[in-house]
């Protein structure tokens, strides 16, 4: 579990579950984003996203809870960066 995976999940949601657009926004590859999200889901033991084939269709109910945690964690990371700059 790492911050990069969290950013990928967050950006996938921001880009309306379009991993190609999420990857473009994050300046990385779509397969890398997909793999990182799958690895996070495996590590957590839950599906963050419901899929149809390889496409993301929606955020699952447990995924909503994970997303809320990710948002808090990334907000706190930003707060720590700001503290370091002061």
N, C-alpha and C positions, 0 to 999 in steps of 0.2 A: 504494500500500500504506500503510495507516495503522492506528493503534491501534483505532479504532472498528470497522473491518472484523474485526480480531482478536477483539475483544469479541463481535461478532455471531456469529462462527463458534463461539467457546467457549460462548456461551449457547445456541446452537442445539443443540449436543451435550448440554449440561446439561438442556435441555428435551426430550430424546429426539427430536430432529430436528423438533420442532413449531415452525415459524417464527412462528406466531401467538402462542404462549406465550412464545417468546424475545422477540418485539417487546414484548409486554405487560410482561415482566420488566424490559426495558431502557427502558420508557416512550417507545417510538417506534412507527413504523408497520411493519406486516408487509411491504408492498411495498419499503420502504426497506431492511429487513434483507435481503430476497431479492436486491435489486439490488446491495447492497454485497458480498454473498457472491459473486454471479456476477462482479462486477468484479474481486474478488480472485482468483478462479479464472482469469479471463482473463489477468490480469497475470502470474500464476505459470505459466500454461500447463498447468495440471493440474486435474482434477476433484477437489475435496476431498470432495464428496458424490456418491453414486450416486443417480439420480433415477428416479422412475416418473412420467412426465408432469411436473407442476410440484412434486410432493411429494418430499421427501428420504426416501430409503429406508435408506441406511447410509453410514458414513464409508468412503471408499476406502482402499486400502493406502497410496498416497501421501498421502492426507488424514490418516491417522494420524500420519505423520511431520510434516506441516504442523501438526497440532494439538499435537504435543509441542513444537515450536518456539514456537508461539503461547503455550502455557502458560509456557514459560521466559521469554519476552519480557515477558509481562504480570506475572509474578512479579518480574522485575527492575525493571519500572516501579514496582511497589508498593514495592520496596526503595528506589528513588531518592526516592520521595515521603516515606518515613519518614526518610531522611537529611536531607531538606530541613526536616522538622519538628523535628529535634533541635538 
